[in-house]
Amino acid sequence: MMKYNSDILSRLHEELLQTLREVVRVCDEASIPYFIQGGTAIGAHFFEGIVPWDDDIDLGMTRDNYDRFLREAPALLSSDYVLQEFSTEPDTPFYFAKVRRRSTRFVESEWVGLPIEQGIYIDIFPYDNIPDSPRLERRQRRRVKFWVNCFTAKSVWLWRWFGRPNNGCVFPKSAVSCAAIRIVCAVMSKRRIYDHLRRELTRYDDRPTRYVNIVRMPRDMIAREAVENRQRVPFGGMMLWAPSNMETYLRNHYGNIRKWLPEELQLNHAPEILAFATPLQSPTSRRISVVMPLYNKRREVERAVRSVLAQSLLPSEIIVVDDGSTDGSAEAVEALGSPLVRVVRQANMGVSAARNRGISEARGEYVALLDADDEYLTGYIAEICRLIERYPEADAYSTAFDIVDGGRRVAAAVPSYEGYVDPAAEALKRRFAIIPSTATLRRSAVGGGGEVFPEGMRIGEDQWLWVRMMQRGSKFCFSQASLVRYSRSASNRSASIYRSECTRHSIEELYDASQSDTLNEYIARIGIGKALTQIVRGGDEDARRAVRAFSYTRLNRRQLRRLRLLAALPKCCRGLVDALYRRAAWIVSRRGL
């Protein structure tokens, strides 16, 4: 479930109402009857507008009027709008129509990458006759559902093994159903599937029936007389047509309707990508600076910066600290020509020094960190703003993230709830509450004027900072929205390149017998994990020091034994043995950094 920032939701509602006005204008001009339905009818009944947490608008038309709309609307819609339906856009996965605004983007996760128009939209559903016989109704509904699934599957496959959904937009299916859908999709064109679907949808349209319906949705039943005798209702400053006796329709549709729902039931469409025609900032987003350390990542950095510039809520600035790159990375950033982007150059001093420089240069009250290998989804800054508004006492905010490994994308193991979290306790459960590219930090909580990250430390510098913040009593806040892509296979990851460290800091110095066992166990986990990376590349002394320093651990004994085993092997064998172990762990868990 997407939880919108209030500024984003307000702007989205403006866009939806503007699109609705255009559709209503077209319907009035062409004398095409329509009616509001579903959640839009609830909004009209209780709020005289869009339901406060909703993110779409639904209209219905009887089949003959729907077909007229498909024929006449393309010529009547203004140039900034497009009618999306199979007849106008054959790649669409939707069997009904949408009117989208071209200059915007609203891409739900299941449709990412489809070659279709993906602007902010309103749905327009065809209503067909439903047989009065319950037996015939069930039979028609089963057939329609099957053909809808086949139609969608010609664009994108939404199920995994044994019909388990890829996302929340479809129901699970049996292996038999999936096999049948696969066979149909293999032997039939999308046009033939669409023709079969339309025949099932309209099977009873030549017979008098008591109800009309979207057919595959049992709750969308509307009495024919309610559609034939529509009523005017206020909605968003307009007067729209609705089914007569609307409260009766809503109670038949939803049962015991309520104006306000518990937060967990305030559902919407959770877009992965959201962009408006013009960039948007809010008072909260203007308090955020994005800091990006950069060293020889010309291939990746442009994508990373563009992901910030594409945010639905823009930050106040993007500071790219070029840490002595020699491959033209900084020039690639400057070529983007954005006034939000500022490139700061320094001699090569390491990622901690680059982050510290960026934090000291930042003007914002909060600093969002993004590595040049990684990228934000368009809602990251908006989600951080929402967390700041809801949890104002936190010093660090973060979100869930996906791990990109070559062509694969896997959801990282993260906390299972939103709110204040203990990163140490979560890490000991193998869950990542915060990593640099998901983190937004309050500058005053990390000492924004001086050394924040431990300069000279090349591995574990981020976790060193999290521990220091926890020791100072900082609060961490987490969101389950997955809004960052972490590149596991990116170039120049510090954990993949071993060089001796030159720093006055260490993981060992974080241990304090007076602090909680959980935090000390977390410190041991960091230190042993760092030593495992070092021992593979010849850091024997680092490994010996870690074995001595963290021998107190009870919860990381397996990793400690692994470290001792690698230290006992010849140096030429360590890399192969460790690589096999890591690969096996990745395959088994589908997690891990």
Beta strands, then each sheet from edge to edge (+ up, - down):
strand 1: 35-36
strand 2: 58-62
strand 3: 81-84
strand 4: 97-101
strand 5: 105-108
strand 6: 121-130
strand 7: 211-213
strand 8: 222-223
strand 9: 231-235
strand 10: 238-242
strand 11: 271-275
strand 12: 288-294
strand 13: 317-323
strand 14: 341-346
strand 15: 366-369
strand 16: 375-376
strand 17: 396-405
strand 18: 408-411
strand 19: 419-421
strand 20: 440-442
strand 21: 476-487
sheet 1: 1+ 2- 6- 4+ 3-
sheet 2: 1+ 2- 6- 7+ 8-
sheet 3: 5+ 11-
sheet 4: 9+ 10-
sheet 5: 14+ 13+ 12+ 15+ 20- 17+ 18-
sheet 6: 14+ 13+ 12+ 15+ 20- 17+ 21+ 16-
sheet 7: 14+ 13+ 12+ 15+ 20- 17+ 21+ 19-
end
